Amino acid sequence: MKKRLMRNRAVAAMLLWSLFVLPMAVVAQTTVRMPKNKYKVQQDIELGEKTSRQVEQQFPILNDGMVDNYVEDVGRRLVDAIPAEFRQPAFRYEFDVVNARDINAFALPGGPMYVNRGMIEAAKNEGEMAGVMAHEIAHVALRHATAQATKQSSWKNQLGMIGLILGGAVAGGETGAQLGMLGAQAWMTKYSREYETQADVIGARIMADAGYDPRDLANMFRTISQEGGGRGPEWLSSHPDPGNRFQNINREAQYLNVSSNPIKVTREFSRVQERLRSMPRAMTMAEIQQRAQRTGGAGNPTSGGRYSRDVEFPSRSYRTYSSGNWVRVSVPNNWREFSTSSQVSFAPEGAYGDNGITHGAMMGVAQYNSGNLYNGARDYIDGLAQANTYLRQQGSLQRATVGGRTAYAGVLSGRSPVTGRTETVTVYVTQLQSGELFWIATVAPQDEAYNYDAAFRTMLNSVRLGA
């Protein structure tokens, strides 16, 4: 009996010792398991891709090389820190910035994420911005959109409805649903409180493993609540508080391996905030909605600008513009970019407005079925002249190069209906491996063309195409 008592005491002592010696994270971390999901991973991917095309048609994507590269770098760091059990190798995480002032962000199934310019400007440090992104990445990794559809299996065509709703929910709340041309149920714009708790927990883990302090995720909720004022920030409207969120995230952080010197205010973060705040005021989602109602879509992204005869010459310093992995080009620092789903324009202040640009450059991709580059270039330039009746082609097409690739160039000229001056448009066309045509058009008044030659040459020589 005495031996048995001593043995029991020894076992109890060992158990007590293990509680102190084993990492507290093992004991206290909140357990998160993959939600039940009847949909295939590929369906998440297809849904995200389809919805992202709708989003990019309806919302003004910023397409600023410096800002995009920075957000992409932060996003990659966070994606690399997704816990192994929640990684989906087929998911394609991509990060874009919406040129809207509302405090908002949203991720679509399979990986596409959209962060409003207003969210970046409102963050007090990189950690707070990364907290928003980590939370959204957690929703994607846990497949919450299709898991929520699984729960609501009684609804007809539920998966398709989620694609529509999420496209609208990027704007957040009722405004987003209206902007997405939706009249669907409001509950679909919100994740359940259970899923919000899971995204908080996994988001905190992602942050810690990526070198951030998860407490910044908690602080971010307070920041955007304060910034949002009485109307309530859109991001919080689509991400309901599961209860004691601030305290729960801080408690979770105690049991994570947080760096003693976490990433806070970085030089890159400060530069990006400064750049965003120097740009012209971004529209609100309500204003974007009103424009969409007037134009039937995203409208002319250069609208709202004021034309001027005195336009600043191209800067001698350049920045890099990139769009995904398919194109990269050097652009004068004092030129803004304006994008649609099919092209992007670059122009300085005073050179853009409701009728397009008067100084600068445009580029995009056009479908073409023939493999003959010369015929493709001729047909595209002929079509451009027909669409702009004041322009006439000057001479025949000439061989040229764009980023080291063979191209053909044509010159168009005519009196601009905006400036009343003779305008010269030079269009360069090359072919992608897909067979599509990549084109870039340079625009300047004829009597100022020499001031733009160096900038245009730099752009053409710097173009790098990944396809």
N, C-alpha and C positions, 0 to 999 in steps of 0.2 A: 504493500500500500504506500509506503514511504517512497519507494523507488518510482511508482507511478506518478505520485504528486510532484516529485522533483522533475520527472520527464515532462509533465504538463507545463510546469513553470518554465522549463527550457524552451519549449515550443512557443509559449506565449511571449517569452523574451525575444525569440528570433523574429516573430511576427512584428513586435513593436520596433525592433531594430530595422526591419525591412521598410517600415513606413517612413523612417527618418532617412535611410540610406538611399532608397530608390528615388529617382527624380520625381519631384512633385508633379511634373507635367503628366506622368503616367497615372498618377492618382486623381488629379483634379481637372485635367482637360475635358471639355465637353465632347461627348462622343457624337459624331455625325456619320450617318450611313447614307449611301446612295438611295434616293427615293425610288419607289416603285415606278416603272416606266414601261409602257407597252410598245413604245415606238423605237425604231431602229436609230442608231447613231447617224446613219446617212440621212435620215429624215430631218434631224436637227440641222445638218449641214445644208440640205436643199432648202429648208425653210428660211434659214439665215441668209443664204445667198439671194433668194427671191425677194425677201423683204428689204435687204440692203439696197437692191436696185431701186425699189420704190422710195426708200428714204433719200437716196442721192438724187432722185428726180425732184423731190418735193422740198428738200432743205438745202440752204446755201452752205456747201462744204467749203471750209476756209482755204484749203490748198496752199498753205504757206510753207515753203520748204523747211525753214528753220523750226517753226512750231511743230510741224508734222514729224520731223526727225526726232525732236525731243520727246514728244508724247509716245512715239513708237519705241524709243529706247526705254522709257519707263515701263511701257507695256510689256516689252520683251523680258525685262528683269522680273516682272511680276509673274508672267506666264511660266518662266523657268522655275519658279518657286511653288507651283501648284503641287500639293501633296501627290505622291506617286499613285495612290489608289484612286484618284479622281482625274487622272490624265487621260485624254482621248487623243491618240496620235493623229487621227484623221481631222480633228478640229483645226481650223485656220483662224487664228486670232489676228485681227487687223484693227488698227486704231485710226480714227479720223476725227477731226475737230469741226464742229458745226459753228458757223459764224453767227451765233445768236447770243444775246446777253443774259437770257434766263439761266439760273443755276440748275443745270440738269445734265444727266448722262444716262445712256442706256446701252445694254449689250444685247445682241440678237443670238438666237440658237446657233451653235457651231462656231461662234467667235467674233463676228463683226461688232465693233464697239464704236459709239459716237459720244464724244465729250464736248459739251458746249463750251465755247469760248468764255462765257460767263462763269462757268464752274472753275476754270483755271484762274481767272482773275480774282475770284472770291477766296480761293484757298490762301491760308496764311503761310504755308510752306509746302514743299514738295510732298512731304508725308501725307498731308491732308488730301492733296490731289490724288496721290497714289492709293489712299484709302478708298476713295470713290471707285477707282479702277479695280482695285483688288476685290471689293465687294461685288462689282459687276462680273468680274472674271469667275468668282465663286458661283454665281448664279448659272453661268454658262457651263462650268465644269461639272456642276451637280445636275445639269440638264433640267433645270426647274421649269422651263417653259413647257416642254413636252410632258414632264411629270405632272404639271398642273392640268394639262389636257387629259392625261390618263385618269386623274381624279374626277374630271367632269365628263366622263365617257358617255353620259346620256345625251350630250349635245351633239347635234348633227354637224358633220364637217368641222369638228372642233379644231383640228390641226390647222386647217386653212384659216379659220377665224383668228387663231393666235397670230398667224403671220400678218394679217391685216391690222390687228390691234397693236401688236408690238411696233409696227411701222408708225402708227399714230402715237404710241406711248413714248416715243423718243422725245416728243414735245412735252409730254407729261400731262396727266389729268385730262380735263374736258377739252382744253385747247388742242392737245395732241390728237385726240380722237376726231375732232372736227377737221383738223388739218389733214389727217389721213383719210378724209372723206368717209368717215365711219359713223354709223349710228348704233354701235354695239353696246353691250352691257358694260357699265363702268367698272365692275369688279374685275374684268379681264385686264385692266390696265395696272392691276396691283398683284404682287405676289402675296401669298398667304403669310401670316405672321410666323408660322413654322419655318417656311422657307427663308424668311428674313433673318430669323435666328441662325439658321444654318449658314447663310451667306456672311453674316457677321463673324461667326466662329472661324469659318474657313478663310474668309478675307483677312482676319487677324493673323492666322497662321502664315498665309502667303506673305503678308507684310513683314513679319518677323524674319522669315527665311530669306526674304529679298533685301534685308538690311534696314528696314524701316521700323519705327516704333508703332505698334498697333494702337497705342493710345491716341495717335493722330487720327485714326479712323473714328474713335469716339469723339474727339475734339471737332472733327469735321461736321458732325451732326449739329453741334452747337453753332459752329461758324455759319453754316448755311441757313440755320433757323434765324440767326440774327440778321444775316444779309437779306433774307427773304422778306423781312418786315411782316406786316399783318396779313399779306395775301397768301403766305405759305409757299415755300420753294417747290418747284415742280418735281425735283428729285425725291423729296420727302413724300409728295402726294402719291407717287407710284411705288414707294418703299415704306409701307406703314411700320410704325414703331411696335415691335413685338412686346414691349413692356420692359422698363428698366434697361434700355439699350445701352446708355452711356455707362452705367455701373457694370453691366455684364461684360462689355468689351474690355473695360479696365481690369475686371477680375480675371478674364481669360488671359490678358497680357502678363499677369503675374506668373503664369505657369509656362510661358513660352521663352525660348532662348533669344531674348532681345539684345541686340548689340549695345555695348556700353557707349558707342558713339554712332547712334542711328542717323540715317540720312534725313536732313531737315531742309534748311534753306540752302540750296546749291547755287552756284554761279549760273548754271543753265536755267534753273527755275526763275531766277531774278531777271535774266535777260529776256526770257520768253514773256514773263508778265509785263516787263517794260515795253516790249514790242507790241503786245496785244493792246496795252493801254494807249499806245501812240497811234493806233489805227482809228479811222473814223468810227463813230458809234455803231455798234451792231444793232440790228433790229431785234425786237422781242418776237417770241413765237406768235403772239397775237398779230403783230404787224406782218410777219411772214404769211400767216394765214390769210390776212386781208389781201396781200399781193397775189397770193395763189388764186383767190376768188376772182380777182380782177382779170388775171391773165390766163386762168385755167391751168396753171402749173407753176413751176418755179419762176417763170418770167425771165426777163433780161437781167442777169446778175449785175450788170453795170448800171442799172437804173439808180436814179438819185444823185448821180454825179453832175457837176456843172462844167460845161465846156468853157474853155478860155483860149484866147489867142496866144497868150503868153504862157507857154508850157515849159516847165523846167527840162533842160537837156538831160540825157541819160547819165546817171552817176558813173564814175570811173571805178567804183567798187561794186562787187557783185555778191549775190547770195545764190544758194543752190535751191532750185525748185525740184521736187520729185513727187511722183504719184505712184505709190506702191513700188513694185520692183521693175516696172516696165519702162519708165522714162525718167531722165534726170537732165537738167539744163541749168546753165548759169544765166541769171537775170539781173539787170541793174538794180541796185539796192532801193532806188527811189520809185520803183514800179510796183504797183499792187497787182494781185491776180484775182480774176473773176471766173468762176467755173460753172459749167452746166454738165449734164450727163455725157455730152459728146465732145466738148472742147474746153480749153482754158485760154483766157486772154490776159495780157499783161500791159499795163498802161500807167503813166504818171498822173498825178493830180491835174485836173483841167483837161484831160484827154479822153474821158469816158463819160457816158451818160445813156439816156434812153435809146439813142440811135447808134450804139456801139462805140468803137474807139477811133480816134483821129491820129494818134501817135502810139506806137508800141508794136506788139506782136500777138499772134494767135496761133494755137496749134491744136491738133486733134487727130482722130482716127476715122477713116471712112471705109465702108464696105466696098469691095470690088471683086468681081468674079473672075476676071481675066488675069492671067499670070504675066501679062505684058506691061511693064512699068511705064513705058512711054505712052501707050494708049490710056492707061489709067490716069497718068498725070494730065494728059490732054483733056480727057473727059471731065476730070475734077475741076480743072481751071476754067473750062468752058462753062460748067455749071455755076461756078462762082461768079463769073461775069454776067450770066443770065439773071442771077438772083440780085445782082447789084447793077442795075441798068445804066448807071452813070459811068461805069468803068468799061474801057475798051482795051483789048489785048494789044501790046506793042511788040511786034515781031514774033518770031517762032520760039518754041521751047529750046532751052539750052541745057546741056549736061552740067551737073553740079554735084556737090557732095554735102551730105548732112550727117555730122558726127562720124565721118569716115565711110559712110555708105553712099553708093551711087544714087543720084537723084536727078530729077529734071526740074527746071525753074522757068516760070513764065512771069512776065511783067504786065501789070494792068495799070491803067491810068485814067483819070477823069476828074471833073470838078466835084469836090465833096459837097453834098447838100447840107452838111453841118457847118463847115468853115467857109465855104465859098471859094476855097483855094484848090489848086490842082493837087491831087493826091496820088502818090505812087504806092502801089501794092505789089510786092514780089512774093510769089507763092512757090515754095519748094515742096516737092513730093517724092517720097521714097517708099519702099515696100517692106512690110514686116514679114517674118517667117510664116505667119498665119495666112499671108496673102492679102491682108488688109493694107490700106494705104495710110502712111503717116504723113501729115502735111504740116507745114509751118509757114505762116504768112506774116511778112513785115509791112508796117504801115507808117508813112510819114508824109507831110506836105513836101511837094517837089522842091520848093526853095529852101527847105531845111534838111533835106536828105543827107547831106554830107555830115551833119552833126550826129546822125544816127548810124552811120556806116560801121563804126567800130563796135558799137553795142550789138548790132545785128550780126556781124561776123563772129563775135565772141559767142553769141547764143548758138549760131549754126555749128560752130566748131566744137562746142561743149556738149551738144546733144548726145546722150547715151541711151540707146534703146535695148531693152532686155528681151525683146521678142522679135 
